[in-house]
């Protein structure tokens, strides 16, 4: 078989640029009449001429004759082959494509471009250079006596780089737009606050001083100082809104004051940031029942943000211990010492609670270590259970004297004579 030899004729830059533009339009157009099978094991593109078994320059009569011949062979109602239905669909599509003059012309062009783009994409490495396609650079690169090689594959190389560059640029602009429009909350301010035991139990109002970023008052957060003689066309902004040719609105430099920030300089107080780091004193209400380790969150009292709400003020509570009261959860525990006579005969006491003095009665025969529960005299629980309280527990401890007077000894000697002896169990 003798291969057909193509004689290339030198073409000038205008003609080359025209061809390149035509190839760009062909690259963007939809590839029609190219059948890709669903079977992933066979990735080749079915060429319509080969499916019908005709030459590339065959006329309509030859195409029609080949179609009817193959249709009789692979029709699903006649053929017994398992792949008959699939092959018949390929044959029918190939005939419809080649029998239509408009589709056949598009197919002849797109078949070549598809083959060369496929071979080029396989050998193209991942380290492609990305730059904006420029017709002037391409023209200077190839010169006036340009000869196309490899069926215009160089056109596709340059154009593929251009397409990849445009896609990457669009992705970068989309990501930048999303990051600018994203709502960003201001940073939180965290500080420790110490409370006495009774302040934590009964609640308190405390003044706290801390530093945070606030909106700059002189420039109102704009970062620019306003001047008296500002441009009335743009209101001192430096830009105006116009309607472009595509119907969309955009911002352009003001034609009166020429450029942005012409009539507004950088704020000297915040140095153009729009925020100031200042010292703030706030009056904070501490709820009843807080304890060491509790964090109070005061919303929107932290650092401000230009793209979202302000942060929060987080107060970490530290509570001092008490000499008399012992806290366990929301309950209060205290100790009460009793004498031998009080333990035997019973007694009444006045004890201290977190709600003030309280008189309690001890039953006769109390044992050392016994506990008396005083209901609802404990600590208020935190919101939303602030109406509930813990309890107060009093533990009795028997105080035995180490030394007795003569009178006390005589009395205990008389008592021991009538006292019931204890039988020890071993």
C-alpha positions in Angstrom: 0.0 0.0 0.0 1.4 3.4 -1.0 1.1 6.1 1.6 -0.3 9.4 0.5 2.4 12.1 0.7 1.2 15.6 1.6 3.1 18.5 0.1 3.0 21.5 2.4 3.1 25.0 1.0 4.5 27.9 3.1 1.8 30.1 4.4 2.0 33.6 5.7 1.2 34.8 9.3 -2.3 36.1 8.4 -3.3 32.8 6.9 -1.8 30.9 9.9 -3.7 33.1 12.3 -6.9 32.5 10.4 -6.4 28.8 10.5 -5.6 28.9 14.2 -8.9 30.8 14.9 -10.8 28.3 12.9 -9.2 25.5 14.9 -10.1 27.2 18.2 -13.8 27.3 17.1 -13.6 23.7 16.2 -12.0 22.9 19.6 -14.8 24.5 21.4 -17.6 23.1 19.3 -19.3 19.9 20.3 -17.8 16.7 19.0 -20.6 15.0 16.9 -20.7 11.7 15.1 -18.0 10.1 17.4 -19.4 7.1 19.1 -17.8 6.1 22.4 -18.9 2.6 23.7 -20.0 2.2 27.3 -17.6 -0.8 27.6 -14.6 0.6 29.6 -12.4 -2.3 28.4 -12.5 -0.9 24.9 -11.6 2.8 24.9 -11.0 3.3 21.2 -13.2 5.7 19.2 -15.3 4.0 16.5 -14.6 5.5 13.1 -17.7 5.7 11.1 -16.2 4.6 7.8 -14.6 1.5 9.3 -17.9 0.6 11.0 -19.7 0.5 7.6 -16.6 -0.9 5.8 -16.4 1.8 3.1 -13.6 4.1 1.9 -13.3 7.6 3.1 -14.4 9.1 -0.2 -17.3 6.7 -0.7 -20.5 8.2 -2.2 -24.0 7.9 -0.8 -24.9 4.9 -2.9 -22.0 2.9 -1.5 -22.8 4.0 2.0 -26.4 3.0 1.6 -25.6 -0.4 0.2 -23.1 -1.1 2.9 -25.6 -0.1 5.6 -28.4 -2.4 4.3 -26.0 -5.3 4.0 -24.8 -4.9 7.6 -28.3 -4.1 8.9 -29.6 -7.5 7.6 -26.7 -9.3 9.2 -26.8 -7.6 12.7 -30.6 -6.8 13.1 -31.6 -8.0 16.6 -34.7 -9.8 15.2 -32.6 -11.8 12.8 -29.1 -12.2 14.1 -28.3 -14.7 16.9 -25.1 -13.0 18.1 -25.0 -11.7 21.6 -23.6 -8.3 20.5 -26.0 -7.9 17.6 -28.1 -5.1 19.3 -25.0 -3.1 20.1 -23.4 -3.5 16.7 -26.7 -2.6 15.0 -26.9 0.7 17.0 -23.3 1.5 15.9 -24.1 0.8 12.3 -27.3 2.9 12.4 -25.5 5.9 13.9 -22.6 5.7 11.4 -25.1 5.6 8.5 -27.0 8.6 9.8 -23.8 10.5 10.3 -22.3 9.8 6.9 -25.5 10.1 5.0 -26.1 13.7 6.2 -23.8 16.2 4.3 -23.6 18.7 7.1 -22.8 16.2 9.8 -20.4 14.4 7.6 -18.3 17.6 7.0 -18.2 18.2 10.7 -17.2 14.6 11.3 -14.3 14.7 8.8 -12.8 17.7 10.6 -13.5 16.7 14.1 -12.2 13.1 13.6 -8.7 14.4 12.9 -8.8 17.0 15.7 -10.0 14.3 18.2 -7.3 11.8 17.2 -4.5 14.4 17.6 -5.8 15.8 20.8 -6.0 12.2 22.1 -2.4 11.4 21.2 -1.2 14.7 22.5 -2.9 14.4 25.9 -1.2 11.0 26.4 2.3 12.4 26.0 1.7 15.7 27.7 3.4 15.9 31.1 1.9 17.4 34.2 4.5 20.2 34.2 2.8 22.2 31.4 3.5 25.9 31.4 0.4 28.0 31.9 0.4 31.4 30.3 -2.3 33.5 28.5 -2.5 32.7 24.8 -1.3 35.6 22.7 -1.6 35.7 19.0 1.2 38.2 18.6 3.6 35.9 20.6 2.5 32.9 18.5 3.1 34.8 15.3 6.6 36.0 16.4 7.4 32.5 17.5 6.7 30.8 14.1 7.7 33.6 11.8 6.3 34.4 8.3 7.5 31.2 6.5 5.6 28.8 8.8 5.0 25.2 7.7 2.4 23.3 9.7 3.7 19.9 10.9 2.0 16.8 12.1 -1.4 17.9 10.9 -1.5 21.2 12.9 -0.7 19.5 16.2 1.3 22.6 17.2 -2.0 24.6 17.0 -3.5 22.2 19.6 -0.4 22.4 21.9 -0.5 26.2 22.1 -4.3 26.2 22.4 -4.5 23.5 25.1 -2.1 25.6 27.2 -4.4 28.6 26.7 -7.5 26.7 27.7 -5.8 25.3 30.9 -4.6 28.8 31.8 -8.1 30.2 31.5 -9.5 27.4 33.6 -6.9 27.9 36.4 -7.5 31.7 36.4 -11.3 31.2 36.7 -10.8 28.8 39.6 -8.5 31.2 41.4 -10.9 34.1 40.9 -13.8 32.0 42.2 -11.8 30.9 45.3 -10.8 34.5 45.9 -14.4 35.7 45.6 -15.6 33.1 48.0 -12.9 33.9 50.6 -13.8 37.6 50.4 -17.5 37.0 50.8 -17.1 34.4 53.6 -18.4 35.5 57.0 -15.5 35.5 59.5 -16.3 35.9 63.2 -14.0 38.0 65.3 -11.5 36.4 67.7 -12.5 35.6 71.2 -11.0 37.4 74.3 -10.1 35.0 77.1 -9.3 36.2 80.6 -9.3 34.8 84.2 -11.4 36.3 87.0 -11.0 35.4 90.7 -14.0 35.3 93.1 -14.4 34.9 96.8 -16.4 31.9 98.0 -19.5 33.9 98.9 -19.3 35.9 95.7 -19.5 32.7 93.7 -22.3 31.3 95.9 -24.5 34.5 96.0 -23.6 36.0 92.6 -21.9 39.4 92.1 -21.3 42.3 89.8 -17.7 42.7 88.9 -15.8 45.3 86.8 -13.4 43.6 84.4 -10.7 45.4 82.4 -9.3 43.8 79.2 -8.0 44.8 75.8 -9.7 44.1 72.5 -10.0 45.3 68.9 -12.9 47.8 68.3 -14.1 49.8 65.4 -12.0 52.9 64.9 -14.1 55.9 66.0 -12.5 58.7 63.9 -12.8 56.8 60.6 -15.8 54.7 61.6 -14.0 51.5 60.4 -13.2 52.7 56.9 -9.5 53.1 57.5 -9.5 56.5 55.8 -9.7 60.1 57.1 -12.4 62.2 55.4 -11.6 65.7 54.2 -13.8 68.7 53.9 -13.4 69.3 50.2 -14.3 65.9 48.8 -15.4 64.9 45.3 -19.2 65.3 44.9 -19.2 62.9 41.9 -18.1 59.9 43.8 -18.7 61.1 47.4 -15.1 60.9 48.2 -14.9 57.1 47.5 -12.7 57.4 44.4 -14.9 55.2 42.2 -18.3 55.2 40.6 -20.7 52.5 39.4 -21.2 52.1 35.6 -23.1 49.8 33.4 -20.8 47.7 31.1 -21.5 46.5 27.5 -22.6 43.1 28.8 -25.3 44.7 30.9 -23.6 44.1 34.2 -22.6 46.9 36.7 -19.1 47.5 37.8 -16.8 50.0 39.5 -14.4 52.3 37.7 -12.2 55.1 38.9 -14.0 58.4 39.3 -13.4 60.6 36.2 -13.5 63.7 38.3 -10.9 62.9 41.0 -9.1 60.5 38.7 -8.2 57.6 41.1 -9.1 55.8 44.3 -8.4 57.5 47.7 -7.8 60.8 46.0 -9.9 62.6 48.6 -9.3 60.3 51.5 -6.0 59.6 53.2 -5.1 56.7 55.6 -6.5 57.1 59.1 -3.7 58.2 61.5 -5.5 56.6 64.5 -5.8 53.0 63.1 -3.2 53.3 60.3 -5.7 52.2 57.7 -6.8 49.0 59.5 -10.2 50.3 60.5 -9.8 48.8 64.0 -8.1 49.9 67.2 -6.6 47.9 70.1 -8.1 49.6 73.1 -8.5 49.0 76.9 -12.1 48.3 77.8 -13.8 48.2 81.3 -17.1 46.3 81.5 -19.5 45.6 84.3 -20.1 41.9 84.4 -22.9 40.1 86.3 -21.8 36.8 87.8 -24.7 34.4 88.2 -25.2 32.4 91.4 -23.6 29.0 91.8 -20.4 29.4 89.6 -17.4 27.3 90.6 -13.8 26.9 89.7 -13.5 25.6 86.1 -16.7 27.2 84.9 -16.4 29.4 81.7 -18.8 32.3 81.3 -19.3 33.3 77.6 -20.5 36.9 77.0 -21.4 37.1 73.3 -20.2 39.8 71.0 -17.9 41.4 73.6 -14.7 40.2 72.0 -12.7 41.5 69.0 -14.6 43.0 66.2 -14.5 41.7 62.6 -15.0 43.5 59.3 -16.6 40.4 57.6 -18.8 39.1 60.4 -20.0 39.4 64.0 -17.7 40.2 66.9 -16.1 37.5 69.0 -17.0 36.6 72.5 -15.6 37.4 75.9 -14.7 34.1 77.7 -14.3 34.4 81.6 -12.5 31.5 83.3 -13.7 31.4 86.9 -11.4 30.8 89.9 -13.1 30.6 93.3 -11.2 30.9 96.6 -11.7 28.3 99.4 -13.6 29.0 102.6 -12.5 28.2 106.2 -15.9 27.0 107.4 -18.0 26.0 104.4 -16.9 23.0 102.2 -18.5 22.8 98.8 -19.3 19.5 97.0 -21.2 20.2 93.8 -24.2 22.3 94.8 -24.2 21.0 98.4 -22.6 22.6 101.5 -20.9 20.5 104.2 -20.0 21.7 107.7 -18.9 20.1 111.0 -20.5 20.6 114.5 -18.6 19.5 117.7 -20.8 18.2 120.6 -19.9 17.2 124.2 -20.6 13.9 125.8 -23.5 15.3 127.7 -25.0 16.9 124.6 -24.6 13.6 122.7 -26.4 11.7 125.5 -29.1 14.2 126.3 -29.6 16.0 123.0 -29.3 19.7 122.4 -30.1 22.7 120.2 -27.5 24.7 118.2 -27.3 27.8 116.1 -25.2 27.1 113.0 -24.0 29.3 110.2 -25.4 28.7 106.6 -24.8 30.5 103.4 -28.2 32.1 103.9 -27.5 33.2 107.5 -27.7 31.8 111.0 -30.1 28.8 111.5 -31.2 27.0 114.7 -31.2 23.2 114.6 -32.0 20.5 117.2 -29.9 17.4 117.8 -31.7 14.3 119.1 -30.5 12.5 122.3 -28.1 9.6 121.8 -26.4 11.0 118.7 -23.4 9.1 117.5 -20.1 10.6 116.4 -20.0 11.0 112.6 -23.8 11.1 112.2 -25.0 13.7 109.6 -28.1 15.9 109.6 -29.5 17.1 106.3 -31.0 20.6 106.0 -33.0 20.6 102.8 -32.8 23.5 100.3 -30.1 25.3 102.2 -27.4 24.6 99.6 -26.2 26.5 96.5 -28.4 27.6 93.6 -27.8 25.6 90.4 -26.7 27.3 87.2 -29.2 28.4 84.5 -31.6 27.0 83.3 -32.0 25.2 86.7 -31.4 28.4 88.8 -34.6 27.8 90.8 -33.2 24.5 92.2 -30.9 24.4 95.2 -28.6 21.9 96.9 -28.7 21.0 100.6 -26.7 21.7 103.7 -25.2 18.7 105.6 -24.1 19.0 109.2 -21.7 16.3 110.5 -21.6 15.9 114.3 -18.2 15.1 115.9 -18.1 14.0 119.6 -15.6 15.9 121.6 -14.2 13.8 124.5 -12.3 15.8 127.2 -8.7 14.6 127.8 -8.7 15.8 131.4 -11.5 15.7 134.0 -12.1 17.7 137.2 -12.7 16.0 140.5 -16.4 16.7 140.3 -16.6 15.4 136.8 -14.7 12.2 137.8 -17.0 11.6 140.7 -20.1 12.0 138.5 -18.7 9.7 135.8 -17.8 7.1 138.4 -21.4 7.1 139.7 -22.6 6.9 136.1 -20.4 3.9 135.3 -22.0 1.9 138.1 -25.4 2.1 136.4 -24.1 2.2 132.8 -25.0 -0.9 130.8 -22.0 -2.9 129.8 -21.2 -3.6 126.2 -20.7 -7.2 125.1 -17.9 -7.2 122.6 -18.3 -9.6 119.7 -15.1 -11.0 118.3 
